Amino acid sequence: LEYHLLSINIKKEIKDFKGIAASLNNIGVIYNEQGNYKKAQEYFFQSLKLKEEFGNKKDCASAWNNIGLIYVNQKNSSKALECFSNALEICQKMEDKKVMADVLANIGTVYWEKGEELKKNLYYQQSLEYFMQSLELREEINDKRGIAISLGNIGNVYVAQEKYSKAL
């Protein structure tokens, strides 16, 4: 944290606004990992603002995705879905399949968690659709790690639905 804050001061001196936005995002990630969601959100929004100001649309999608993850951690699924929707819209315009796959997986996770909480098959089905879309994109870009994560997510949905043979 200390080093990211120091790097921001240097980046301000040299007017590296993209670098400042990246450091603000990294600080947000640290606070998120520590469970300080309010601080994380504050830094993610600062990062997003800079990215929007300097026309870095591609990175805006990642910022919205990170903000959505904060809401997931806070169990605020409607706000999370709103943020993920913003991220998805940008990804589609920018044709950024990597971030789009991550966002789709996160949307799937929101619906999976709703299914777990409410034991409603409808939510499991929605999560499965998003996980499948994410898998398809990850296969297109040959993201092996992402493919493995997607397959695990899909397996978890099938287990939750008690479709054990499909989960294998």
Kinemage of the C-alpha trace (Angstrom):
@kinemage 1
@onewidth
@group {chain A} dominant
@subgroup {mainchain}
@vectorlist {calphas} color= white
{ca leu a 1} P 0.000 0.000 0.000
{ca glu a 2} L 2.757 2.394 1.016
{ca tyr a 3} L 4.610 1.871 -2.257
{ca his a 4} L 1.526 2.418 -4.375
{ca leu a 5} L 0.885 5.700 -2.581
{ca leu a 6} L 4.498 6.763 -3.158
{ca ser a 7} L 4.250 5.823 -6.824
{ca ile a 8} L 1.154 7.996 -7.229
{ca asn a 9} L 3.143 11.046 -6.066
{ca ile a 10} L 5.838 10.398 -8.665
{ca lys a 11} L 3.264 9.712 -11.382
{ca lys a 12} L 1.560 13.029 -10.540
{ca glu a 13} L 4.883 14.841 -10.990
{ca ile a 14} L 5.381 13.360 -14.447
{ca lys a 15} L 1.670 13.619 -15.337
{ca asp a 16} L 1.303 9.875 -15.913
{ca phe a 17} L -2.476 9.803 -15.533
{ca lys a 18} L -2.837 6.272 -16.847
{ca gly a 19} L -0.273 5.158 -14.259
{ca ile a 20} L -2.090 7.053 -11.502
{ca ala a 21} L -5.347 5.334 -12.461
{ca ala a 22} L -3.583 1.949 -12.378
{ca ser a 23} L -2.112 2.659 -8.932
{ca leu a 24} L -5.488 3.810 -7.599
{ca asn a 25} L -6.971 0.579 -8.911
{ca asn a 26} L -4.205 -1.461 -7.239
{ca ile a 27} L -4.866 0.277 -3.930
{ca gly a 28} L -8.553 -0.555 -4.351
{ca val a 29} L -7.638 -4.204 -4.890
{ca ile a 30} L -5.587 -4.206 -1.675
{ca tyr a 31} L -8.416 -2.699 0.359
{ca asn a 32} L -10.864 -5.162 -1.197
{ca glu a 33} L -8.621 -8.083 -0.211
{ca gln a 34} L -8.446 -6.686 3.320
{ca gly a 35} L -12.249 -6.488 3.468
{ca asn a 36} L -12.289 -2.690 3.646
{ca tyr a 37} L -14.934 -2.351 0.949
{ca lys a 38} L -15.678 1.309 1.545
{ca lys a 39} L -12.032 2.292 0.968
{ca ala a 40} L -11.737 -0.109 -1.969
{ca gln a 41} L -14.791 1.416 -3.586
{ca glu a 42} L -13.423 4.918 -3.030
{ca tyr a 43} L -10.177 4.063 -4.860
{ca phe a 44} L -11.919 2.144 -7.651
{ca phe a 45} L -14.201 5.131 -8.319
{ca gln a 46} L -11.201 7.502 -8.348
{ca ser a 47} L -9.498 5.199 -10.830
{ca leu a 48} L -12.644 4.985 -12.966
{ca lys a 49} L -12.995 8.778 -13.014
{ca leu a 50} L -9.430 9.219 -14.286
{ca lys a 51} L -9.878 6.498 -16.898
{ca glu a 52} L -13.060 8.160 -18.141
{ca glu a 53} L -11.416 11.603 -18.214
{ca phe a 54} L -8.535 10.392 -20.322
{ca gly a 55} L -10.612 8.265 -22.678
{ca asn a 56} L -9.279 4.911 -21.588
{ca lys a 57} L -12.518 3.026 -22.278
{ca lys a 58} L -10.987 -0.435 -22.172
{ca asp a 59} L -9.740 0.068 -18.618
{ca cys a 60} L -13.129 1.521 -17.609
{ca ala a 61} L -14.642 -1.924 -18.097
{ca ser a 62} L -12.172 -3.411 -15.616
{ca ala a 63} L -12.917 -0.632 -13.145
{ca trp a 64} L -16.670 -1.271 -13.351
{ca asn a 65} L -15.978 -4.984 -12.938
{ca asn a 66} L -13.915 -4.318 -9.787
{ca ile a 67} L -16.639 -2.083 -8.352
{ca gly a 68} L -19.158 -4.836 -9.089
{ca leu a 69} L -17.013 -7.295 -7.142
{ca ile a 70} L -17.189 -4.989 -4.120
{ca tyr a 71} L -20.972 -5.170 -4.271
{ca val a 72} L -20.780 -8.959 -4.603
{ca asn a 73} L -18.696 -9.050 -1.413
{ca gln a 74} L -21.300 -6.843 0.277
{ca lys a 75} L -24.121 -9.181 -0.883
{ca asn a 76} L -25.704 -6.368 -2.936
{ca ser a 77} L -26.508 -8.313 -6.081
{ca ser a 78} L -28.595 -5.614 -7.770
{ca lys a 79} L -25.781 -3.045 -7.559
{ca ala a 80} L -23.243 -5.670 -8.608
{ca leu a 81} L -25.305 -6.548 -11.692
{ca glu a 82} L -25.624 -2.860 -12.545
{ca cys a 83} L -21.835 -2.437 -12.467
{ca phe a 84} L -21.258 -5.641 -14.422
{ca ser a 85} L -23.768 -4.440 -17.003
{ca asn a 86} L -21.768 -1.213 -17.425
{ca ala a 87} L -18.581 -3.237 -17.811
{ca leu a 88} L -20.178 -5.637 -20.289
{ca glu a 89} L -21.455 -2.796 -22.455
{ca ile a 90} L -17.962 -1.301 -22.703
{ca cys a 91} L -16.405 -4.710 -23.427
{ca gln a 92} L -18.842 -5.325 -26.252
{ca lys a 93} L -18.054 -1.958 -27.830
{ca met a 94} L -14.305 -2.491 -27.430
{ca glu a 95} L -14.501 -6.181 -28.404
{ca asp a 96} L -12.435 -7.036 -25.333
{ca lys a 97} L -13.087 -10.764 -24.992
{ca lys a 98} L -10.797 -11.273 -21.992
{ca val a 99} L -12.518 -8.787 -19.704
{ca met a 100} L -15.907 -9.699 -21.172
{ca ala a 101} L -15.347 -13.330 -20.166
{ca asp a 102} L -14.441 -12.226 -16.633
{ca val a 103} L -17.539 -10.023 -16.389
{ca leu a 104} L -19.814 -12.798 -17.671
{ca ala a 105} L -18.317 -15.163 -15.091
{ca asn a 106} L -18.947 -12.599 -12.362
{ca ile a 107} L -22.570 -12.197 -13.463
{ca gly a 108} L -22.839 -15.980 -13.364
{ca thr a 109} L -21.468 -15.951 -9.836
{ca val a 110} L -24.116 -13.444 -8.722
{ca tyr a 111} L -26.881 -15.700 -10.027
{ca trp a 112} L -25.219 -18.810 -8.588
{ca glu a 113} L -25.080 -17.178 -5.153
{ca lys a 114} L -28.754 -16.202 -5.461
{ca gly a 115} L -29.529 -19.812 -6.310
{ca glu a 116} L -27.593 -21.000 -3.254
{ca glu a 117} L -29.361 -18.504 -1.022
{ca leu a 118} L -32.898 -19.047 -2.322
{ca lys a 119} L -32.566 -22.627 -3.614
{ca lys a 120} L -34.258 -21.599 -6.852
{ca asn a 121} L -33.363 -23.470 -10.028
{ca leu a 122} L -34.102 -20.373 -12.128
{ca tyr a 123} L -31.017 -18.645 -10.710
{ca tyr a 124} L -28.872 -21.711 -11.238
{ca gln a 125} L -30.019 -21.817 -14.851
{ca gln a 126} L -29.158 -18.150 -15.348
{ca ser a 127} L -25.748 -18.655 -13.787
{ca leu a 128} L -25.128 -21.623 -16.053
{ca glu a 129} L -25.920 -19.520 -19.142
{ca tyr a 130} L -23.418 -16.842 -18.117
{ca phe a 131} L -20.756 -19.378 -17.180
{ca met a 132} L -21.201 -21.061 -20.586
{ca gln a 133} L -20.836 -17.727 -22.409
{ca ser a 134} L -17.719 -17.003 -20.395
{ca leu a 135} L -16.306 -20.443 -21.235
{ca glu a 136} L -16.969 -19.923 -24.936
{ca leu a 137} L -15.048 -16.626 -24.960
{ca arg a 138} L -12.191 -18.086 -22.954
{ca glu a 139} L -11.913 -20.940 -25.420
{ca glu a 140} L -11.855 -18.448 -28.315
{ca ile a 141} L -8.899 -16.588 -26.812
{ca asn a 142} L -7.248 -19.777 -25.519
{ca asp a 143} L -7.274 -18.606 -21.883
{ca lys a 144} L -6.376 -21.924 -20.240
{ca arg a 145} L -6.638 -20.666 -16.669
{ca gly a 146} L -9.982 -19.009 -17.441
{ca ile a 147} L -11.237 -22.188 -19.127
{ca ala a 148} L -10.403 -24.172 -15.996
{ca ile a 149} L -12.227 -21.652 -13.805
{ca ser a 150} L -15.269 -21.687 -16.097
{ca leu a 151} L -15.414 -25.471 -16.111
{ca gly a 152} L -15.251 -25.490 -12.309
{ca asn a 153} L -18.047 -22.924 -12.118
{ca ile a 154} L -20.218 -24.971 -14.468
{ca gly a 155} L -19.526 -28.100 -12.421
{ca asn a 156} L -20.559 -26.284 -9.232
{ca val a 157} L -23.892 -25.327 -10.785
{ca tyr a 158} L -24.578 -28.905 -11.829
{ca val a 159} L -23.741 -30.112 -8.309
{ca ala a 160} L -26.108 -27.498 -6.833
{ca gln a 161} L -28.803 -28.774 -9.207
{ca glu a 162} L -27.981 -32.340 -8.137
{ca lys a 163} L -27.049 -33.209 -11.736
{ca tyr a 164} L -23.987 -35.093 -10.620
{ca ser a 165} L -23.322 -36.961 -13.861
{ca lys a 166} L -23.121 -33.638 -15.722
{ca ala a 167} L -20.866 -32.182 -13.031
{ca leu a 168} L -18.301 -34.897 -13.704
